[in-house]
Amino acid sequence: MVLTLNINFISRHFSGFILLLLLSFILVTCTSPTPELPENLAPSSELIIWWNRGYYPEQDEAIEQVVEKWKQETGNQIKLSFFSEEDTLKEAIAALEIGNPPDILFSERADFTLIPQWAWEGKLADVSGVIEPIKNLYEASAIASVYLKNKDTQKRSYYAIPLMQQSLHIHYWRELLQKAGIDDQNLPQNWSEFWQIWLQAQANLKRQGESEIYGLGLPMSVESLDTYLIFEQFLIAHDVQLFDQQGNLQLDQPNVRQGIIDTLDEYTRFYLQGNVPPMAINWLNADNNTNFLNRSTIMTINPSLSIPGSQREDQDIYQNQLVTALFPNTPQGKPMKYLVSVKEAIIFSEAQNSKLAQQFLAYLIRPENLSSYVKGTGGRYFPVMMQLWNDPFWQNPNDPHLAVATQQFKPDKTQPLYHIINPAYAQVQTENIWGQAIKAVLTQGLSPEVATDQAIQGIKTIFSHWQNQ
């Protein structure tokens, strides 16, 4: 109900007492909770944080400690809620739909697709005030990953806070190589010779009666994000530049098209020649891990150190049997540039406590606080700030996996995902266009040329749709 009050009229016809009484009634009415507004939509002074539960308990304990320290130092209140990797995004999307998102969200999966999309759509708060004062502490790929474009302003700004990063790592079983008569102390660094080693190992084991062990544990399915990421890494190896320096797609360039064809032909040939488990065309994200840990494959590629991390309790396996290796040089003979995914925290533009959220994230990314959190991942993720690499945890020569993996994150050795160039490319990942091309070759019998042309058309259609939004 809306009340219109003529103060002059009241002052002429009623006593001051009646006027005071009436104004008091209106004031109380206006400040009472509105029945139509759900209680959970009311402004709150308590900071609401939704956080992706970590792979290790130490990771969750580290963020809880930072939260407690901040509460004690500032007197502010925080409600920290943990969700599984899958539920974090589901809950966040549902909350956005009803206009009641948390103040801060951290999801290990949002960086691939939703963060660039949300930034484009204006659903994320600009966090330049947090980033600008300390952006020189960040590595180049990390800071580039959060410099995203907004549709309304057509300008770029910082819409997320980099916390940690991951890349693709090669793992293999030393024992299986040795059984195949191959010494792993000097693996070839030439691209073609490197991949031939695993095929030769499989052939040698097969002659010994080990017909169920495959040389390569490469995912080939549309359902696996690993398929997409590994194929993108192969494209980088083959120097396939999908965008020009101005950020425009150049898929129509003959050399780019041919580069995709060559990469697709190489990748699918591993499967067609019988060097990859037949079920790889149906693998989900965890299946390449499972098959490798069951020793059904001699080597695999994984976008984190979760495989050696799962074997940490068995020191013989961790230290001696399981090996993490660098990628070989590219076919052009150059050192590999590693694709990195940066894990980011965000503040929604509809957050009720945006300023408080920025204050907390500025506190979290103080090097001493962020260091403890990233170390809590046990090497599954790596630092995004250069000075954090000086910690002995990352420079431990007695850890055969961290010692190798940290070499991949050296300056000028990394490259962020393509969605930072254009948010439309995030949909390319969502639809797993490369996985579809691989499937077309392996299950539909299409040539790499035809499958490449279909993939190119699919990407161009996605970009056209985004441009018309």
C-alpha positions in Angstrom: 0.0 0.0 0.0 1.3 3.5 -0.9 0.5 6.4 1.4 0.6 10.0 0.1 1.0 12.6 3.0 0.3 16.4 2.6 2.3 17.9 5.5 0.8 21.4 5.2 -2.7 20.1 5.3 -2.0 18.1 8.5 -0.3 21.0 10.2 -3.3 23.2 9.6 -6.0 20.8 10.8 -4.4 18.5 13.4 -2.5 19.0 16.6 1.3 18.4 16.7 0.7 15.3 18.8 -1.5 13.7 16.1 1.0 14.6 13.4 3.9 13.0 15.4 1.8 9.9 16.0 0.9 9.6 12.3 4.5 10.1 11.1 5.7 7.4 13.6 3.2 5.0 12.2 4.4 5.6 8.6 8.0 5.2 9.7 7.4 1.9 11.4 5.4 0.7 8.4 8.1 1.6 5.9 10.9 -0.1 7.8 9.1 -3.3 8.5 10.0 -6.4 6.4 8.1 -6.5 3.2 6.1 -9.7 2.9 6.8 -10.1 -0.8 10.6 -10.0 -0.2 12.0 -13.4 0.8 14.1 -13.3 3.9 17.2 -14.7 2.0 17.1 -11.7 -0.4 17.3 -9.1 2.4 20.6 -7.2 2.5 23.1 -8.9 4.8 26.3 -7.7 6.6 27.5 -11.3 6.7 29.9 -12.1 3.8 28.6 -15.2 1.9 31.2 -17.3 0.3 30.6 -20.5 -1.7 33.8 -22.5 -2.2 34.7 -25.6 -4.3 35.7 -28.3 -1.8 39.3 -29.2 -2.4 40.9 -32.5 -3.5 42.8 -32.7 -0.2 41.6 -31.7 3.3 44.6 -29.4 3.7 43.2 -27.2 0.9 39.9 -26.7 2.8 41.7 -26.2 6.1 43.9 -23.5 4.5 41.0 -21.4 3.3 39.2 -21.9 6.6 42.3 -20.5 8.4 42.4 -17.5 6.2 38.7 -16.8 6.9 39.2 -17.1 10.6 42.2 -14.8 10.6 40.3 -12.2 8.6 37.3 -12.4 10.9 39.5 -11.9 14.0 41.5 -9.0 12.4 38.5 -7.1 11.0 35.5 -8.2 13.2 33.5 -9.0 10.0 31.4 -12.1 9.8 31.7 -14.7 7.0 29.5 -17.7 6.2 31.8 -20.1 4.3 30.0 -23.0 2.5 31.8 -25.9 0.7 30.3 -27.7 -2.3 31.5 -30.5 -4.5 33.0 -29.6 -7.8 29.8 -30.3 -9.7 27.4 -28.8 -7.1 29.3 -25.5 -6.9 28.3 -24.5 -10.4 24.8 -25.9 -10.1 24.1 -24.0 -7.0 25.7 -20.8 -8.4 23.7 -20.9 -11.6 20.4 -21.5 -9.7 21.2 -18.6 -7.3 21.9 -16.3 -10.2 18.5 -17.2 -11.8 16.6 -16.0 -8.7 18.8 -12.9 -8.2 20.4 -14.2 -5.0 24.0 -15.2 -5.7 26.7 -15.5 -3.0 29.1 -12.6 -2.6 32.1 -14.7 -3.6 32.3 -17.8 -5.6 35.2 -20.1 -6.2 34.6 -23.0 -8.7 37.4 -25.1 -10.1 35.4 -25.5 -13.3 34.0 -22.0 -13.9 37.2 -20.7 -15.6 36.8 -22.9 -18.6 33.4 -21.6 -19.6 31.2 -19.5 -17.3 33.6 -16.8 -16.0 34.3 -15.4 -19.5 30.6 -15.7 -20.3 29.5 -14.0 -17.1 32.0 -11.2 -17.6 30.6 -10.7 -21.1 27.0 -10.6 -19.8 27.8 -8.1 -17.0 27.1 -10.6 -14.2 30.6 -10.1 -12.6 31.8 -7.2 -10.5 34.9 -5.3 -11.8 37.7 -6.2 -9.4 40.3 -3.8 -10.8 40.6 -2.2 -7.4 41.9 -5.5 -6.1 44.1 -6.5 -9.0 45.8 -3.2 -10.1 47.8 -2.6 -7.0 49.4 -6.1 -7.1 49.2 -7.2 -10.7 52.9 -7.1 -11.2 53.2 -10.0 -8.7 51.3 -12.2 -11.1 52.7 -14.2 -13.9 51.7 -13.0 -17.4 49.3 -15.9 -18.2 47.5 -15.6 -14.9 46.8 -11.8 -15.2 45.8 -12.2 -18.9 43.3 -14.9 -17.9 41.2 -12.5 -15.9 41.3 -9.5 -18.3 38.0 -10.1 -19.9 35.6 -8.2 -22.2 32.2 -6.8 -21.3 29.4 -6.8 -23.9 27.9 -3.4 -22.9 31.1 -1.4 -22.5 32.9 -3.3 -25.3 36.0 -2.8 -23.0 38.2 -5.2 -21.1 38.8 -5.1 -17.4 39.6 -7.4 -14.5 36.6 -9.6 -13.6 38.2 -12.3 -11.5 41.0 -13.0 -9.0 43.6 -15.5 -10.0 44.4 -18.0 -7.2 46.3 -20.9 -8.8 46.9 -22.6 -12.1 47.2 -26.0 -13.7 48.7 -27.5 -16.8 49.0 -30.8 -18.7 51.5 -33.3 -17.4 52.8 -36.6 -18.9 52.9 -39.6 -16.6 54.3 -43.1 -17.3 55.2 -46.3 -15.6 58.9 -46.8 -15.5 58.5 -50.6 -14.7 56.4 -51.1 -17.9 58.9 -49.3 -20.0 61.7 -51.4 -18.6 59.8 -54.6 -19.0 59.4 -53.5 -22.7 63.2 -53.2 -22.9 63.3 -49.4 -23.1 65.5 -47.3 -20.9 63.7 -44.2 -19.7 66.7 -42.3 -18.6 67.1 -40.6 -22.0 63.7 -40.3 -23.6 63.9 -38.7 -27.1 63.0 -35.0 -27.2 62.2 -35.1 -30.9 58.4 -35.0 -31.3 57.8 -38.0 -33.6 60.5 -40.1 -31.9 59.0 -39.4 -28.5 55.5 -40.7 -29.5 57.1 -43.7 -31.2 58.6 -44.9 -27.9 55.2 -45.7 -26.4 54.1 -47.5 -29.6 57.3 -49.6 -29.6 56.8 -50.3 -25.9 53.3 -51.6 -26.5 54.5 -53.8 -29.4 57.3 -55.3 -27.2 54.9 -56.0 -24.4 52.5 -57.6 -26.7 55.2 -60.0 -27.9 55.6 -61.0 -24.3 51.9 -61.9 -24.0 50.7 -58.5 -22.5 48.1 -57.8 -25.1 45.8 -55.7 -22.8 48.4 -53.0 -22.2 48.3 -50.0 -24.5 51.0 -47.5 -25.2 48.9 -44.4 -24.9 46.1 -43.4 -22.5 44.8 -40.6 -24.6 41.1 -39.7 -24.2 39.1 -39.7 -27.5 35.6 -38.9 -26.3 33.3 -35.9 -26.5 32.3 -36.4 -22.8 35.8 -35.8 -21.5 37.2 -32.3 -20.9 40.7 -33.9 -21.0 40.1 -34.7 -24.7 39.6 -31.0 -25.5 42.5 -29.8 -23.4 45.0 -32.4 -24.7 44.0 -31.7 -28.3 44.5 -28.0 -27.8 48.0 -28.8 -26.4 48.7 -30.7 -29.6 47.5 -27.7 -31.7 50.0 -25.6 -29.8 52.7 -28.1 -30.5 51.9 -27.9 -34.2 52.0 -24.1 -34.0 48.3 -23.7 -35.1 47.4 -20.1 -34.5 43.6 -20.0 -34.3 43.5 -16.2 -33.8 45.6 -13.3 -35.2 47.2 -10.6 -33.1 44.0 -8.5 -33.2 42.0 -11.4 -31.7 40.2 -12.4 -35.0 39.6 -16.0 -35.9 41.7 -17.1 -38.8 40.3 -20.5 -39.4 39.9 -19.7 -43.2 43.7 -19.3 -43.5 44.9 -22.4 -45.5 47.9 -22.9 -43.2 45.6 -22.9 -40.1 43.1 -25.3 -41.7 46.0 -27.6 -42.7 47.5 -27.4 -39.2 44.2 -28.6 -37.7 44.0 -31.4 -40.3 47.5 -32.6 -39.5 46.9 -32.5 -35.8 43.6 -34.3 -36.0 45.2 -37.0 -38.3 48.1 -37.5 -35.9 45.9 -37.7 -32.8 43.3 -40.1 -34.2 45.9 -42.3 -35.9 47.0 -43.4 -32.4 43.6 -44.9 -31.8 43.1 -46.3 -35.3 46.4 -48.1 -35.1 45.4 -49.8 -31.9 47.7 -47.9 -29.5 44.9 -46.5 -27.4 42.3 -48.6 -25.4 39.2 -49.1 -27.5 36.9 -47.7 -24.8 38.8 -44.4 -24.9 36.0 -43.1 -27.3 33.6 -43.3 -24.3 35.9 -42.1 -21.5 34.7 -39.6 -18.9 37.2 -37.3 -17.2 38.5 -39.8 -14.7 38.8 -42.8 -17.0 42.2 -42.0 -18.3 43.4 -41.8 -14.7 41.7 -45.1 -13.8 43.1 -47.0 -16.8 46.6 -45.7 -16.2 46.5 -46.5 -12.4 45.3 -50.0 -13.3 48.4 -50.2 -15.6 46.3 -50.7 -18.7 48.2 -47.9 -20.3 51.9 -47.2 -20.2 51.6 -43.4 -20.3 48.8 -40.8 -20.1 48.4 -37.0 -20.1 46.4 -35.3 -17.3 45.6 -31.7 -16.6 46.9 -31.8 -13.0 49.1 -33.8 -10.7 46.2 -35.7 -9.3 47.6 -39.1 -10.5 50.9 -39.0 -8.5 49.0 -37.3 -5.7 46.7 -40.3 -5.4 49.9 -42.5 -4.9 51.6 -40.3 -2.3 51.1 -42.8 0.5 53.0 -45.5 -1.3 56.5 -44.1 -1.4 57.9 -46.8 -3.7 55.3 -46.0 -6.4 55.5 -42.2 -5.9 59.3 -42.0 -5.8 60.3 -44.8 -8.2 57.7 -46.4 -10.3 55.5 -43.5 -11.4 57.2 -40.8 -13.5 56.2 -37.3 -14.5 57.9 -36.1 -17.7 58.1 -32.9 -19.7 56.7 -32.7 -23.2 59.1 -33.2 -26.0 60.1 -30.3 -28.3 57.5 -29.3 -30.9 57.6 -30.7 -34.4 59.4 -27.5 -35.3 62.1 -28.3 -32.8 61.1 -25.6 -30.3 60.5 -26.0 -26.6 56.9 -26.6 -25.8 54.7 -23.8 -24.6 52.3 -25.1 -22.0 48.6 -24.5 -22.0 47.5 -23.3 -18.5 44.1 -23.0 -16.8 43.9 -20.4 -14.1 41.6 -21.0 -11.2 39.8 -17.8 -10.2 37.5 -16.4 -7.5 34.7 -14.0 -8.6 32.3 -11.5 -7.1 28.9 -11.3 -8.7 27.6 -7.9 -9.8 24.4 -8.6 -7.8 26.4 -9.4 -4.6 25.0 -7.7 -1.6 28.4 -7.1 0.0 30.6 -6.3 -3.0 32.9 -4.0 -1.2 33.4 -6.3 1.7 34.0 -9.2 -0.8 36.7 -7.2 -2.5 38.3 -6.5 0.9 38.4 -10.2 1.7 39.8 -11.2 -1.6 42.5 -8.6 -1.3 43.4 -10.2 2.0 43.3 -13.7 0.6 45.8 -13.0 -2.2 48.4 -11.5 0.1 51.3 -13.7 -0.8 51.6 -15.3 2.7 47.9 -16.2 2.7 47.7 -17.4 -0.9 50.9 -19.5 -0.5 49.3 -21.6 2.3 46.2 -22.2 0.3 48.0 -23.3 -2.9 50.4 -25.5 -1.0 47.3 -27.1 0.5 46.5 -28.5 -3.0 49.5 -30.8 -2.6 50.8 -29.9 -6.1 47.5 -30.5 -7.9 47.6 -26.7 -8.6 50.5 -24.3 -8.8 51.2 -20.7 -7.8 50.3 -17.8 -10.0 52.5 -15.3 -8.2 56.2 -15.4 -9.1 57.5 -14.9 -5.6 55.6 -17.9 -4.3 57.9 -20.2 -6.4 60.7 -19.5 -4.0 59.0 -21.6 -1.3 61.0 -24.8 -0.7 57.8 -26.7 -1.2 57.9 -26.1 -4.9 61.7 -26.4 -5.2 62.0 -29.8 -3.4 64.4 -31.9 -5.4 63.3 -35.0 -3.6 59.8 -34.8 -5.0 60.1 -36.3 -8.5 56.8 -35.0 -9.7 56.8 -31.4 -8.4 60.4 -31.0 -9.5 59.5 -31.7 -13.1 56.1 -30.0 -13.2 57.4 -26.7 -11.8 59.6 -26.4 -14.9 56.5 -26.1 -17.0 55.5 -22.8 -15.3 58.7 -20.9 -16.0 58.2 -17.4 -17.4 57.3 -17.3 -21.2 56.6 -21.1 -21.1 52.9 -20.8 -20.6 49.8 -19.8 -22.7 46.3 -19.2 -21.3 43.2 -20.7 -22.7 41.7 -19.1 -25.9 38.5 -17.9 -24.2 40.4 -14.9 -22.8 40.6 -13.7 -26.4 36.9 -14.0 -27.1 34.2 -15.4 -24.7 32.6 -17.2 -27.6 35.5 -19.6 -27.6 34.3 -20.8 -24.1 31.3 -22.4 -25.9 33.7 -24.2 -28.3 34.9 -25.9 -25.2 31.4 -26.5 -23.8 30.4 -28.2 -27.0 33.8 -29.9 -27.2 34.2 -29.2 -30.9 37.5 -31.0 -31.0 36.0 -34.0 -29.3 33.3 -34.0 -31.9 35.9 -33.9 -34.7 37.8 -36.8 -33.2 34.6 -38.8 -32.8 33.7 -38.1 -36.4 36.9 -39.6 -37.6 36.9 -42.6 -35.3 33.2 -43.6 -35.3 31.8 -42.1 -38.5 34.7 -42.8 -40.7 35.1 -39.2 -41.9 38.5 -38.1 -43.2 40.5 -35.6 -41.1 39.9 -33.1 -43.8 36.1 -33.4 -43.7 36.0 -33.5 -39.9 38.2 -30.4 -39.7 35.9 -28.5 -42.1 32.9 -29.5 -39.9 34.8 -28.3 -36.8 35.7 -25.0 -38.4 32.1 -24.4 -39.5 30.9 -25.3 -36.0 33.3 -22.7 -34.4 32.3 -20.0 -37.0 28.6 -20.6 -36.2 29.2 -20.2 -32.5 31.1 -17.0 -33.1 28.4 -15.7 -35.4 25.8 -16.3 -32.8 27.7 -14.5 -30.1 28.3 -11.5 -32.4 24.5 -11.2 -33.0 23.6 -11.2 -29.3 
